[in-house]
Amino acid sequence: MPVRLGLFYAAIFLGNGASSPYMPVWFNHRGLSGAEIGLILSAPMLARTFTAPMLAVWADSFRLRRTPLVLLALVTAATYLLMAPPFGFAWWMVVWFVASSVYSSLPPLHDVIVLNRARSDGFNYGWPRGMGSAAFIVGNVGMGAILTKGSPELVLVWMVVAVLLTAICGRWLIPPDPVQAGGAVLKLSERLAGVGDLLRDRDFMLAVVSVGLIQSAHAFYYAFSALTWKAQGIPESLTGVLWAIGVAVEIGFLWFMEPWRRRMGPRNLLILGGVASVVRWTALAFSPPLWLLFPVQALHTFTYAATFLASLEIVERLSSRTNASAAQTINSALSGGMLYGGALIASGALFDQVGAWGYLAMSLMAVAGIAAAIPLYRVARLNDAG
C-alpha cells in the first residue's frame, strides 16, 4: 500500500518537478516580463483561498476519494494542452489559472487518503510522500538536462504527459477508500458546515496562517531562482541539480527521521522551519558562490519538509473526519494560495527591480511566520503533539 500511494505522489510530482522551476522559463521564452510572469503565476494562488475549499467540498460529494483525483488530473491535462497556442498574455493567464487551480488540489486531497491509511495500516507517511519527492528530483534534473539541448517548449510537453500519467495512476493505484464510513455521501449543507467550522476556529486559522507565511516565503525561489542563477552564469542543467540537492535531503528527512520528528513535535518543527527560512533566503540574497549554494539548498529539508510535516499533523489534530479534506486544502491554499500569490506578485516586481535582493523580502515573511507560530504553544488540543 505505501508503494501504491507513493507512486501516485510520484506521478504528481514528476510534473511539479518540471513546472515549478521551468514554467517561468517557458513564459520567458514566450516573451513575457518578470512582472507578467509573476502575475500569471500568482493569480490562481491568490484565488486558492476560495477555489481550494470549493474543490474540497466538490471532492467530498463522491463516494470514493480517488474518483475526484482522476477527474482533476484529466482536466489539468486538457488545460495544459490549451497553453500551447500563442495567444498571448491574457489567454495564458486564464488557462493557467484553471490548470494551476485544479492541479494544486491533487496533493492535499491525496494527503488525506495517505494519512488515513498510514494510521490504519501502520506505516510512516513519509515513505510514500518521499517517493513523490524523489520524482520531483527526476522532474528537476530531467527537464534541466533537456533544456540544455532543447527548446523551452518541451516543458509543456513534459507537463501534459506527466498529468496523463497521474490520471492513470489514480485509477489503478489508489485504493477504493470511501469518503465517509460505510460509503455514505454527506449533503452539501453538511460539507459546507464543516468548512465553516474550520474558518471560525481561531486556533486552526492561526496555525494555517503561520504555515502559510513560512511556506509562501519560497515564492521568489520557486519563480525566479532559475532566472537569477542564469544571470549569475549558472546553466539550467545545474539549476536542476541545485533543486535536486534540496529535495534529496528532504527525502532523507521523510524516510529516516521519523523518530526524531515525533520527539520534536509539530510546533517545534514549525519554528525550526521558520528559522531555517530566514537563514536560507538571506544567504541567497547575497548571490553566494556555487560551492556555497549546495549547503544553502540543503536547508530545504527544514524550510519546506519540516514545515510541511508540522502543518499536516497540526491540521489533522485540529480537524475532524467530516472536514479533513477541507482542512488540508485550506492549509494548502494559504501555503500556496493567497499568501503565496501575494508573494509571487511582489517577487515579479522585485526581480525586475533588484534581482536576487528580492530574497530579503522572503526572509521578512518567514520572521512573520515565526511570530504567528509562537501562540500555538498555548493551544491545548496540540499539547500531546509536542
C-alpha positions, 0 to 999 in steps of 0.5 A: 500500500505505501508503494501504491500511494507513493507512486501516485505522489510520484506521478504528481510530482514528476510534473511539479518537478518540471513546472515549478522551476521551468514554467517561468522559463517557458513564459520567458521564452514566450516573451513575457516580463518578470512582472507578467510572469509573476502575475500569471503565476500568482493569480490562481494562488491568490484565488486558492483561498476560495477555489481550494475549499470549493474543490474540497467540498466538490471532492467530498460529494463522491463516494470514493476519494480517488474518483475526484483525483482522476477527474482533476488530473484529466482536466489539468491535462486538457488545460495544459494542452490549451497553453500551447497556442500563442495567444498571448498574455491574457489567454495564458493567464486564464488557462493557467489559472484553471490548470494551476487551480485544479492541479494544486488540489491533487496533493492535499486531497491525496494527503488525506487518503495517505494519512488515513491509511498510514494510521490504519495500516501502520506505516510512516507517511513519509515513505510514500510522500518521499517517493513523490519527492524523489520524482520531483528530483527526476522532474528537476534534473530531467527537464534541466538536462533537456533544456540544455539541448532543447527548446523551452517548449518541451516543458509543456510537453513534459507537463501534459504527459506527466498529468496523463500519467497521474490520471492513470495512476489514480485509477489503478493505484489508489485504493477504493477508500470511501469518503465517509464510513460505510460509503455514505455521501454527506449533503452539501449543507453538511460539507459546507458546515464543516468548512465553516467550522474550520474558518471560525476556529481561531486556533486552526486559522492561526496555525494555517496562517503561520504555515502559510507565511513560512511556506509562501516565503519560497515564492521568489525561489520557486519563480525566479531562482532559475532566472537569477542563477542564469544571470549569475552564469549558472546553466539550467542543467545545474539549476536542476541539480541545485533543486535536486540537492534540496529535495534529496535531503528532504527525502532523507528527512521523510524516510529516516527521521521519523523518530526524531520528528515525533520527539520534536513535535509539530510546533517545534518543527514549525519554528525550526522551519521558520528559522531555517527560512530566514537563514536560507533566503538571506544567504541567497540574497547575497548571490553566494558562490556555487560551492556555497549554494549546495549547503544553502539548498540543503536547508530545504529539508527544514524550510519546506519538509519540516514545515510541511510535516508540522502543518499536516499533523497540526491540521489533522489534530485540529480537524475532524473526519467530516472536514479533513479534506477541507482542512488540508486544502485550506492549509494548502491554499494559504501555503500556496494560495493567497499568501503565496500569490501575494508573494509571487506578485511582489517577487515579479516586481522585485526581480525586475527591480533588484534581482536576487535582493528580492530574497530579503523580502522572503526572509521578512515573511518567514520572521512573520511566520515565526511570530504567528507560530509562537501562540500555538504553544498555548493551544491545548488540543496540540499539547500531546503533539509536542 
